[in-house]
Amino acid sequence: MRETKPADLPERLVQNSCGAQAVDPPQWCEDANGIILGTRTQICLVTGLTYTTTRTVNGTTTVTGEADMVVINYSYSDTGLPTFTHQLELSVYGGWGDA
């Protein structure tokens, strides 16, 4: 995989992707728990995620914390636009340690 630096992106893309504001996903996104739901211009998927932190000392790795999250993937557009917007919403509901 090769990283693309912002300076390597076309100027139009850089301008369009800066400063985008997040929007609230529609109410029906709550029903997208583990399944993809969508319309012609919107799509949503709600999943769970566990973020784990570790520390390695002298070759031994130890788990130092975990955070449990709800993840909302929401994409939307307009039939008159050639682009779409994708946003992620993370909500931590439990955890322990360094996480």
N, C-alpha and C positions, 0 to 999 in steps of 0.2 A: 504494500500500500504506500502511496506517495501523498504527502501532505501538500495541499494547494494553499499557498500564502495569499492573504487578502490582496496584496499588490499584484498578484498574477491573475486575478479575476478581471473579467471585462468591467469597464467603468460603470456601465449601465446596471449590471448586477449588484455591484457594491453599493451604488446609490439606492437602489430599490430595497435592499435588504437591511439597511441601517434604520434604526429608530422605529421599527415596527412595534405596534402596541398589541399586547395580548387581549383577546376577547374571551368572554365567558362562553364555555361550550353550552350548547342547547340542553334543556332539561332531559331530553330523551337519551343523552349520553350515559346517564345513570343506568340505563337498561343494557348497555354495551359491555357488561361485566364478562370478560373472557371471550366475547364474540365481536365481530366487526359489524357495525350498523351504519347505514348511510343513506343519503339521498343523492340526487344528481350533483349537488354542489357542496355537500358536507359528508364527512365520514368520521367515525369515532370508535375507539377501542379502549376499554378500561382493563388494566391488569394490575397484578401485585408485583412488588420488587423488594428484595432484601439486599441492602448495601452492607457489606462486611469490611471492617478495617482489620489489618494485621500488622504485626511487627516481627521482624526477623532479627534475632540476636544470635551470633555464633552459629549460623546455619539452621537454627530452629525457629520455625514460624509459629506464632501464637495469635489466635483471634483475640482482638482487643475490644471489639464492639460490633454491634449490628443495629441497623435502623430499618424498620418495616415501613413500606410506603405504598400508597395507591398511586398509580400512574395513569393519567388520562392523555391519550394521543388523539389530537383533534386536527383535522385538515378541512379547509374550506376555500371556496373560490366563488366566482361568478361566471355565468355562461358567456359573458362578453369579454372575459379576460383570458389571456394566454398563460397566466401563471396561477399558482395556488399558494396558500400559506399553511404551514404545519407548525403546530405548537405542542409542547409537552407541559403538563401540569403535574408536579410531584407534591404529595401531601404525606408527611410523616405522621404515623399514628402510634408508633411504639418503638422502643429501642433501648439499648444499654451501652455503657462503656464509651469509647472514643468516638463512636459514630454519632 
